[in-house]
């Protein structure tokens, strides 16, 4: 079994999100759908064997590019595609080679069958992250392709402004988690993100950006914790809370994107650290067991 976590650039239309979910569900099991109107993005969590997962992803991506027009898209989360990123994750077994093989097959089929440019990331590209391709947005990506700086790993060399490109990779489990701050000053969130993320000399395996949420007027530290061994989520939360308090700001809430391994909640409980916005219903193993039970 493998897990896939496609991120789709639609977080507001329930009809569109439902149609895409149904397409994904034809051949795989959909464990979770997380839609965010401010990010204008939905994250789907699917599981299945390699062959079924490939068919499910092709069906869902096909539905998404038929229904989403990036030319009319606005959201605070960076993206370069109607289906922005599709990671393949080995779970419950640690078979990264199978994940990489499946991701390469997916990239090839997206390019050949759907006519979209595909770029490898993660374990397929020496650890290169999606942010590398999102730098400059969709127009910047096309410009880099035209200059020959970037060459798609599959599909055409033209990046269509309607559907964009797809980033396909293989990676270990990560935790996508957002902390909301009790302020509307986005500079505060950006400062905290800069000192917390690994690239800024912060915590190992943490990626973070600061965003303004138009719906509430509050700001958010949006994070991917890509190495929960070196940076347990409860340590990350404690660090963000400390940085916020030092700036006279409180953490007012949290939001888990997708599902979380059971050990993350267990370790937080043992450390006595609250993880706002996360409860037992969002545990990956529990969702997997309930969906696969006879």
HELIX and SHEET records of a PDB file:
HELIX    1   1 UNK A   14  UNK A   24  1                                  11    
HELIX    2   2 UNK A   50  UNK A   67  1                                  18    
HELIX    3   3 UNK A   70  UNK A   72  5                                   3    
HELIX    4   4 UNK A   96  UNK A  109  1                                  14    
HELIX    5   5 UNK A  110  UNK A  114  3                                   5    
HELIX    6   6 UNK A  130  UNK A  134  1                                   5    
HELIX    7   7 UNK A  137  UNK A  147  1                                  11    
HELIX    8   8 UNK A  186  UNK A  196  1                                  11    
HELIX    9   9 UNK A  198  UNK A  200  5                                   3    
HELIX   10  10 UNK A  233  UNK A  246  1                                  14    
HELIX   11  11 UNK A  262  UNK A  271  1                                  10    
HELIX   12  12 UNK A  280  UNK A  282  5                                   3    
HELIX   13  13 UNK A  284  UNK A  292  1                                   9    
SHEET    1   A 6 UNK A  29  UNK A  36  0                                        
SHEET    2   A 6 UNK A  41  UNK A  48 -1                                        
SHEET    3   A 6 UNK A   2  UNK A   8 -1                                        
SHEET    4   A 6 UNK A  83  UNK A  90 -1                                        
SHEET    5   A 6 UNK A 166  UNK A 170  1                                        
SHEET    6   A 6 UNK A 118  UNK A 122  1                                        
SHEET    1   B 4 UNK A 206  UNK A 212  0                                        
SHEET    2   B 4 UNK A 219  UNK A 225 -1                                        
SHEET    3   B 4 UNK A 175  UNK A 181 -1                                        
SHEET    4   B 4 UNK A 251  UNK A 257 -1                                        
END                                                                             
